[in-house]
């Protein structure tokens, strides 16, 4: 298996992996217990949509604001 993403989210550490069979898996409990076909979770959905994967307690908007502050020299 190839690890595509490794992160710590609100439910703990998770990995998004691509198996030798070409299927993409997530190690989080939501994916494991998913009844969707194919299995799905918020991390995998975000990855497949090309969005930032779960940042844990930090929201993407807060991260963007911090980057903009650094770029413009504001504190």
N, C-alpha and C positions, 0 to 999 in steps of 0.2 A: 504494500500500500504506500502511496505517496501522500505525504501531508501537504495540503494546499494552504490551510490556515490553522494557526494555533493561537488561542486567545483565552482570556479569563472574562467571563460574562457574569451576569447576575446570579446564575445558577452554578457557578464554578468554572473550572477549566474545561474547554472543549476543543476538539480538533475536527476540521473538515478534511476528509481524505478521499482520494480516488483509488478504488480497488483495482486489482489486476483485470477485473471483468469490465472496467470502464464506468462502473456505477460510483456516484459520489455519495459518501456517507458522512454523518455527523455523529460525534460521540456523546452528545447531550441526551439526557433522559427523554426530552420531548420527541426527539427523532426516533429513539429506540421504541417508544410506546405509541408512535404515530400509527393511525389506522388509514392514513392517506395512501394512495397507490399512484405514483411512487411515494415512499415515506418522505415527510417534509418537516421542517422546523424553521423558526425565525432566522437562525444563523444561515442555514442552507438557502433559504429564500433570498436573503440579502446578498449572499455570495453569488447566486445564479443571476440576480438582477444587476450585479455589478456595483452594488452599494457597499458602504463601509459595514463590516460585520460588527455585531454587538460590542460596544465599548464598555460594557459593565455599567458603572454608576455615572460615567461621563456621557453626555449626549453628543451627537455629532454637531449640533448647533453650537454648543459650548466650546467644542474643539475648534470649530471654524472661527469663532469669536476670538479665542486665544491666539490663533495664528495671525488673524488680522491685526490684533493689538501689537504683536511682535513686529510685524512688517511695517506698521505705521509708527512704531515707537511709543504708543500709548501704554499706560499701565492701569 
